[in-house]
Amino acid sequence: MEFITADSWTDALRIKTERPGAAPIAGGTDVMVELNFDLRRPEALLDLSRIRELKDWDVVGGSVQLGAGVSYTRVIEELADRLPALAMAARTVGSPQIRNRGTVAGNLATASPAGDAHPVLLATGAVVEAESFQRGVRKIPVDGFFTGVKRCALEPDELIRAVVIPTAAGPQQFSKVGTRNAMVIAVCSFAIALDLDARTVGTGIGSAGPTPLAARAAERFLVGELDWDTLKVSEAAAARFGKLVAQAAQPIDDVRGTASYRKHALEVLAVRALGWIRGCA
């Protein structure tokens, strides 16, 4: 297997056009695991780790433009005030060593239903910026990015340049259930984001379907039940919200948990999230 190093973004895009079967690698926290277990054998690896511009983030028009090379550690340390739910999710990713290397863009490219960043990106309405050498930049709303288990909307000649995530306009929460407290793949996960100006609710469900999912019926229900001035909601409405979140899931039984357990856990996580949000008022 050939190892190709790109020294610039333009160089990386050109190589990806010429070698569409080359797998991009930056942090390597997913790719190397797949290689070690012989789950994947691409024709080449395209190293993006030297590309300086991918390691920057900026605030543009009320959103954070997160470069594809920005690590989870930097999200935690530099963006927790602007992207609180993403920082919460980042804190649950692996060990400090994994967080120092892994990236949100890498999580997206792997497109695992259990990706920790995915529920937050759905809840906040993020947009993936993909680019090809010949066609330029394409903006893909994250709710249309995942197409199946470990499959996404990227074309063979495209690379993720950045992820655009609206800065928080209200309280946000993320939580997950695992087989232990740390360094674990989610049995299921849930994110919620409120926009106090637009009075909208965003949700995201992870590891409970073939792709990450949004609980749209639950969002619409909560918009009408939430007291937007105090962020309070009745116990009955909170319980109903939890059930609607669980109903949106499409889980299966696997080695980490049963479908019924995942639905129950999501219901509990959703109700708890509303309680934590009330504490923000």
N, C-alpha and C positions, 0 to 999 in steps of 0.2 A: 504494500500500500504506500503510495507516494505522499509525502508531506510537503505542502506548498505554503510558503510564507508571503503574505501580501504586505507591502511597505506603505501603501496608501489606500484610501477608500476607492479611488478610481481604479487602482490596480486590482483590488479585490473584486470589484464588479466585472472588470474585464475577464479575469480568470474564471469567475463563476459562469460567465457567458460561454467561454471556451470549454469549460469543464463542468457542465451542470450536475454531474454526478459527484462532484467534490463536496464533502460535508464540512460546513463551517465549524470552526472550533475557536473559542475564546477562553472562557473559564474551564471548559472541559468536564464539568461536574456531572453532566449527563452522558456525553459522548463517550468518555473514557470508561464509564461503567458498562455501557453497551458493548464496547470493544472487548473489554476484559472478560465478559460473559459470552462472547461470540454471538451476540444478538444482532449485530450489525457489522457489515464489512464493506464500507464505501470504497470506491475506486481510489479516492484520495482524501486527505484532510486539508482544508484551507484555513490556515492560521490567521486570525484577525487580531491577535493580541497586541500587535505593534502599532495599530492604527490609532493615533492620538485623538482624532476628532470623535471617535466613538465613545470616549471615556469622559465626555463633558455632558453637563445638563444645563438647561436654561429655562427661564420663565418667559413664555411668549403668549401674549393675549389671554392671560388668566389660566394658562395650562403649563404644566412642566413638560418640557421636551427632554425626555430621558434617553440619553445616548445608549446604544446597544451594548456598550462595554462598561457601563456603570454597575458596580458590584452591589450586592445586597447590603454589605457593610456600609457603603456610602449612602445608600437610601436611608438606613437607620440613623446614621450620624448627621447627615446633611439635609434630609427632606422630611423628617418626622412631623414638622410643623405644617408643611404644605400638603403632604400625602400621608396622613396618620395611619389609615388602614393598611396601606402598602408597607409602611414601616413595621406595623404589627405583624403582618404576614412574613416580612423578611426576617424578623426575629425568630420565627419558628423553623427557618430553613436550616437543616443540617447542623453542623458544628461551626465554630468561628472560622475554621480553615475553609469550609465550603462557602460560607457567606463572603469571605474575602475574595473568592474566585468567581462564584456563580453570579448570573445576571438575570434580570427580568426578561430580556430579549431571548436569552438562551432557554428560559422556561417556556416562553411562547413557541419557539422553534421546535422544541421537543413535543409540545402539544399534548402532554399527558393529562388525562382527566383529573389527576391528583395534584397538578401543579399548584403550589401554594399562592402564587401571585394571581392566578387566573380569576378566582372569585372577586377579588378586589378590582381588577381591571374591568370586569363585567359591571360591578356595582357602580363604578365611577364613570362608565361610558368612555373608556380609553379608545384610542385609535392607533393602529400599528402602521408605521411608515415603512413600506417596503420599496426597494429600489433595484432596478436592473440597468445594466450598462446601455442598452439600446432604447428602452422605453421611459427611463427616468423614474420619478417617485410615484408610488401608488399608495393612497391612504385607505386602509381597511378597518372599518369599525370592528371592535373586538368581538361583538356578538355575531359577526359573520366570519370570523377568522378560523374558528375550529370547525373542521368538517367531519371528524370521526376520531376514533381512538388513535392517538398519536399521529393525526393527520391535520393539516392546516391548509389555508388558502394561498400559501406562497407558491409562486411559479418556480420551475426548476432553475431559472437564471436569476432569481431574486434573492436578496439578502435583506434582513431587517436593519434599517438604519437607526430608528429611534421608536420610542413609544410615547405618545402624547396623552397625558393624564390631567384632567381638570384639577386645579387646586381645590382643596376642601372648602365647601361653602356651607358646612354644617358638620355635626358630629358623625363619626364613622367608627365602625367596629369590625374586627375580624377574629374568628376563633376556629379551632379545629379539634377534632377528636382523633387520637392515635392509640396505638397499643402500649405506648409508654409516654412519658411527659416531654421527652426531647429527642432530637435526632431520629425522627420517625416520619414515614409517609402517612398522609392523612387517611383515616378511615372515611371521614367526610369533613367538610369545612364549609364555613358560611361567612359572607361579608355583607354589610349593609352600609349605605351612604345616604345621608339626608342632605338635600339642598334647601336651605332655609329661605333663600331668595325666590327660587322658582317653585318651592313647595312640592318637590318631587322626591321619590324614594327609589333608590337603586339597590338591587340585591345580586348576589352571586353564590352559586353552590358548586363545591368541588368534590371530586371523588365519589359522585353518586349518579353517574350517567356516562354515556359514551363520550361526551364532551362536557366541559364546564357549562352550567346552566344558569339562567336568570329565572326568578320566581315572579313572573309578570303579574299574575292574579293577586299574589300577596302584596306586591308593590301598590297596585291600584286600590286594594282594600285599605292599606295603611294610610294612604293619602287622605282618605275620607274620615278615618277614625282618630288620627293623631291631632292633639291640640298643638298647633304649630308655635304657639307662644310659650307654652310651658314644657313641651315635648312629652307630655303625659298621654297615656292611653289606658283605657280600662283593662282590667284583668281578663275580661271576656274577649275583648278585641285582641289583646296580646296572644291569648290562647288560639284564637281563630287565625291570626297571622302565622303562628307557628305551624298549624295544620296545613295552611295553604303553601307554606314553604316546603313542607314534607311532600305534599302532593305534586309539587313541580319536579321532584327528583325522579330519576329513572335508574335506581341502583340494581346491582346484581349481588349474588352471593359469591364471595371469594375468600382467599386465605386470611384476609384482614378483617372481614366482618360480613354479616348477612345483610340482605336487602332490607329486612324488617328492622334490624338494629340501626342501619343508616337512616332510615326514615324517622325513627324515634329520636335519634341523636340530633338530626337536623331540626326537628320540632323544638327540642330543648334549647339548642344553640340560638335559634331565632328568638325565642322568648327571652332568653338571657340577654341577648344583644339589645333588645328594647329596654330592658332594665338598666343596662350600662349607659345607654343613650339618655335615659331620664336623668341619670346622675350628671350629665353634661349641662343640664338646664340651669 
